[in-house]
Amino acid sequence: MMTMPRPRILLVEDDPAVRSSIAFALDVEGLDVTSFATAEALLASPETWDSNCVVVDYRLPGMDGLSLLARLRAGGGPRAAIVITSNPSARLRKSVADAGALLVEKPLLTGVLTAAIREATADPAGAPASDV
């Protein structure tokens, strides 16, 4: 019996407790999560360019989440992206939408992030782009 590879998710979250909790929850949902504390750490990793989706906190030390997404996309990184943050302004919501990403508000409720990953990685024709 052949096993399908687990969808690869990159997670960038500077808070270690939040990062660990999200990684655990996504792992339980059957996703292969590689996590990073900073945008710079993600960009330095060879795994950056081999994933289905990136989940990034907007407020990071150094480079913010939207700047990271711009760098990833310029370099051919994952197209599916989710920005997580608390209390987003209308301006940030528009910037995230303009970047072609989904916004998920913290605190993260059960299943909301997984549902957003499924939506972000879905084929526009309606078929899943991966097994997420």
Secondary structure as GFF3:
##gff-version 3
##sequence-region A 1 132
A	DSSP	beta_strand	8	12	.	.	.	ID=ss1
A	DSSP	alpha_helix	16	28	.	.	.	ID=ss2
A	DSSP	beta_strand	32	36	.	.	.	ID=ss3
A	DSSP	alpha_helix	39	44	.	.	.	ID=ss4
A	DSSP	three_ten_helix	46	49	.	.	.	ID=ss5
A	DSSP	beta_strand	53	57	.	.	.	ID=ss6
A	DSSP	alpha_helix	65	74	.	.	.	ID=ss7
A	DSSP	beta_strand	80	85	.	.	.	ID=ss8
A	DSSP	alpha_helix	90	98	.	.	.	ID=ss9
A	DSSP	beta_strand	102	105	.	.	.	ID=ss10
A	DSSP	alpha_helix	112	120	.	.	.	ID=ss11
###
